[in-house]
């Protein structure tokens, strides 16, 4: 865990929570890319990994720090910490410490039901739920008729987020911008993609979330993990192929679609 400075709190950061009770959706990879993209813009960013078992975000950022030391390059790295998964006091203290002098606080939650993930969801300003383009993933937020593929009802997780939004509104009058992010979209099985897309549109109108494009299914994202690199670093660490260019464009489009608040400084210069 990196050292977190204790200074007087000036302004509450914009909290971005990545949450999905299903694994394998690219949640942590997306969270890391968002955190580093914001840091590269010049924003003050902190990251909090709540998944003490997998610790993907924490290890990704640790790998990044090691790469910076090994190569002598200055890489944008958010302050970060990992929760122990048990202590409420540690959760609260770490959250408060990471919020000091911070523009954006990015929180990565476990891919399972977890009480700290629920608490983080209630604190979110932007709540991002990544999902793959399949009805297996869609089932997390909604159920469909097996013949017509029309949405029959929201699932438990959608109701949980609805409750989190109500609790947040009651607590401080704020709203949670719920974003469903379509990760790993395949360019095959067009009929299934269309059905998933139509079901998402139906459910979005019913429970109130936005749908945005995420990161594609590309080997490059997995290859970058051991060094802690992202597509932001591609130009510095090797020649860019067409896949790299496409991946950087995906990241640009995702960041724009998240519609996060200022500061907005040049990105991908």
N, C-alpha and C positions, 0 to 999 in steps of 0.2 A: 504494500500500500504506500502511495506517495505521501509525503508530508503535506498536511493541510494547514495553512497559516490561519491563526486566530486573530481576526481583525473585526472592528465594529461593522455590523451589517448596515449597508447603505441602501440597497435596492433589491427587491426580491427578483431572482432570475426567472426567465421563462423556462418552465419545466417541460421537457419532452420525454414522455415515457413510452418505451417500446414494450408492448405486452401482447402475449398470445399464449394460451394454455396448451398449445400444441408445438412440439419441437419440429425442427427441420424446415422452417419457413424463411431462413436467412435473417432472422431477427437481430442477432448480435452483430453480424457482418454489416447490416444496414445501419445499426446504431453507431458503430465505430466510424463508418464513413461519414455519417451526418456530423458527429462530434468533431472529427478532424477537418471536415469541410468548413464548419463554422469557425474553428480555431484558425484556419488558413485565411479566413476573411478578416481576421483581426479581432474577432470577438473573444471575450474571456469565457472559457468553457470549462466545465467540470463534468466528470462522468462517475456514475455510481452503479456498480455491478451488484445486483441483488441475488444472482445465482451463484452461491458459494460452492455448489457441486461442480458445475461445468466451468464457471469462471472464464467464459470465452472472451468477454470484453476486457476484463482485467489482464488476462494473459496476452491478448492482442496488443494492448497498450504497453505492457512490459516488454514484449518483443520489439516493439517500435523504439522504445528507449534504448535497448541494447544495440539495435542497428545504428542508431544515431551515435552512440559511443564508439562503436566499432569502425564506422566510416568517417567519423569526424564531421558529419553533416548535421545541420540544425533542422530538425523535423518538428513541425507543430504538434505538440502533445498536450492534451487536456490534463489538468490535475485529476486524479482518479483514486478511487478506493473501492474495496470489495466488502460487502457485508458478511457477517458470520452465519446468517440465516436463522439466528436464534434470539439475539438480544435486542429488545425494544429500545433500551437505553442507547446502545451503540448505533442503532438505526437512526434514532433521532439526533444524536450528537453528530454523527457523520454527515447527515443530511444538512444540518444547520451549518456545519463547518464548510462544506462544499458550496453552500449558497452565498458565502461571503465574497464580495467583489467579483461576482460572476454574472455574466449576461445570459448564459444558457446552461442549464443543468440537464444532462442526458442520463436517463435511468434505464438500464437494461434489466428486465425481470426474467424469472425462470419460466421455462415452457411447461408449467404445471400450475395447479391452483396453489396459491401461497399467500399467507396473510399480509406479508410485507408488500407483495405485488398489488394487492387490493388497496393498501394504504397509499402506495405510490400513485395508483390510478386516480384516486380522489384528489391528489395534489397536482395532477397534470394540467397544463395549459393546452398542450397538444398531446393527444394520445394516439400512438401509431400501432396499428394491428397488421403486421405483415401476414400475407397468406399466399400460398401457391394457387395456380389456376386449376383447381380441382374441387369436386363436390365433397371430397374427403375433408379438405380444409374449410370449405364453405359451411360444413355441418357445425363448425364451432360457433358460428354466429347466426345460422338460420337453417331451417329444414324445408325441403322441397317435396312436392308430389312426385313420385317415381315415374309417372307417365307423362304429365304435362310439364314438369320441372318448374311449376309455379311455386312461389314461396308460400308455405302453409303457416309458419309461425317463426318468430325469433327463437334462437336457442338460449340456453342458460347463460352463456357468456355475454350475449347481447343484453340480456336483462340485468346482468351484473354491472355492465358499463352504464346502463340506464340509471341504476341505483346510485352509482358513483357520481354521475352528473347531477342527480337530484341532491345528493349530500353536499356536493361542492357548492351548488347554487344556494343551498340553505346556510352553509357555513360562511361564505363571504360574498355571495351574489355573483360569482364568476361563472363563466361557461367553459366547458371542455370541448375543444375542437377534436372530434374523433375522426381519424383518418384511417381508412382501410387501404393498405398498400399492396398492390398486386406484384409480388416478386416472382422471379423465375418463370416468367411467361414464356411458353414454348411457341414456336412458329409452326406447330403441327396440330392435328386434331382440331381443326377449325370449328367443327360443330360443337364439340364440348366447350371450347373457349367461349363461343357465342352464348351457349346456355348458361355458363357460369356468369358471364358478363350481364346477361339479362336478369338473372336472379339477384345479382349484387345491386343492380339498379333498382329493382323492386324493393329490396330490403333497405337500401339507403333512404328511400323516400319514407319508409315505414318507421325506422328507428333513428334516422338522422345522423348519418356519417358521410364523409366525403371519400371518393375513390380516386386514387392517384397511381401512376405507374411507378414501379420500383426498379430493382436491379435484376438483370436477366440471369439465366442459368449459364454461367461462364466459369470455366476451369480457373481462369486468372484470379478470381476472388479467393479460391481455396489456396492457390499457390502463394499468394501474398501474405497469408497469415503468419508463417514461421518468422518472417522478417518484420512483421507488424506494419507492412506498407499498404497503401491504398492506391486507387487510381489517380489520386492527386499527385503521387510521387512517380508516376510512370515515366515521365520525360527525363527525370533525373537518374533513373536506374535502368536505362536500356532503351533500345529503339522501339518505337510504338508501331505495332501492327494494326491491321484493320479491326481486330477484336478489341484491342486496347482503346482505339478511338471510339468505337461504338459504346464501350463500357463507360468511358468518360462522359459521353453524351447522355447516357442513361442517368448518370449521377447528377449532371447539370439539370436535367428535366425533373428529376425527383426533388432536388433542393428547391427549385422554383415552385413546384406544385405544393410543397409543404407550406408555403406562404408564411414563413416565420417572420417575426418582427425585425426591425432594425437592431443593430447596425448592419448596413449592407455596404460592403467594400468590394473591390474587384476580386473575383474568384477565377481561378484557372488562368492567371495572367501568362 
